[in-house]
Structure formats: structure tokens, C-alpha cells
Amino acid sequence: MKLGKLAWGLVAAVLVTGCGAAGTVAPEFKSKRQGARITDVRHGYSVALPAGGYGARRNLTPKLVDPSEILSVATYPLRYKRRALCRISGCPTPALNGFRATDVLISIQERVHARTPTKDVAIDLERREANPRAGPASCTRARVAWYAFEAFAEAGRSLYVLVVMGKRAPARARADLKRVLGSLRFSPRDGAARFLNAVG
């Protein structure tokens, strides 16, 4: 898909709703090759991961129903934590317990019962300040430079992208973020696939 303008200027904090909480341990996979393409037939997407990138094989926010998480990738191992010691308040993000100031997290979510979009809407990130009151001892303030939670659409699907950027994320990680978002491809969902996603 074509990327829209990535707005790298910092803007005032904006609250978004929705938050995951509990679930099972999610095993991760790690990309060993630059540009390794991962295809998920059930959820109808493919994405190219940078070398060393981690992807969760299972939903890390299982209580988040609509939108529902279909993909999470990061520069660190993604593991489910029953008690999220570090998170962005009001934001549907997997636990940031393992998130370091050098890391980047990307999560893709899909509306299950949304009206079918009639045209594609490109990803256009708008940076927001992480809530300094989120988590014990303001862990996000120490680690997170900014986050973005934006709606987009492709192949008749209503989607969201969540990005969390670490304060000391290297230039390579920022470049990888653009490449990962630019590599996302989605296929249209039929009724059966949408039903499986809703109950899965």
C-alpha cells in the first residue's frame, strides 16, 4: 500500500479509547533475513520484517474485541504480561514491560463490525506525546518519545495502526518503521474469514 505523509513533528497529546488486558502467553518469531516476508492467510495480510524484528504469533490484547489485534511486530521479544506494568493509558497497546528506549512497536488492528470502506485510506502517522502519568513511576515518560494511533483502510477493510517509538531509537529503527508500514499488504475478507476473526 502507498504510505501517506509520515508527520514527524511532535503534536499535543490526544487520548484514544480501547485497551487490552488479559490472555495467554504469545510466542514470538524473529526475522533473521532483511525483508523476510510474513504471510498470514487467516487474517489476510503480508508484511516484510527487517532483520532482527520480532512478531507475535498470537493476539497480545485478547480482550480488545473491536478493533481486534491482527498483527504486532517490534524490535524486542513480544511477551504477554497479565499485569501490564508499563503501558500508554487509554491506548490499545500490548504491554510495554519489555520496551526499551531504543525500541519500536507496531500493532495493526481491524474493526470487526465496521461499515466496509469504499476506498483505500493511506497510513498517515500523527505523533502524540505519551501520557506521563501512565504506569508506575511514569515508565512511558522514561522510555517513549511518542506514539501514534491512526485509522486507515485497504481492500475494503477498516484498520488501525499503533506505533510506539522509543526515545533513543536509532535511525535504522526509524527507517525500518517506514519500510514495514510500506510493505503491508491486505487481501479482501469474505464473510467466513470475518466470522472466524470475530470468534477467534
LINWOMO-V338030 format. One line per field, one symbol per residue. ss: DSSP state (H for helix, E for strand, C for the rest). phi: phi as a letter, one per 20 degrees, with the letter a starting at -180 (. if undefined). A space follows every 50 residues. Layout:
ss=???
phi=???
This chain:
ss=CCCCCCEEEEECCCCCCCCCCCCCCCCEEECCCCCEEEEECCCCEEEEEC CCCEEECCCCCCCCCCCEEEEEEECCCCCCCCCCCCCCCCCCCCCCCCCC CCCEEEEEEECCCCCCCCCCECCCCEEECCCCCCCHHHHHHHHEEEEEEE EEEECCEEEEEEEEEECCCCHHHHHHHHHHHHHCEECCCCHHHHHHHHHC
phi=.eeefeeeefcffcecdobeccrdfdfdcceedfmfedddffembbbeef gnfdceecfecfeeebfdfdbccaecfecfcgdffbbegmdfdggegefd feeccccdccfedefffebfcffcfdfcffffefnfllffffdeeacbcc ebbblmdecccdccdffdffgfffffgfffffefccdfeegfffffffde
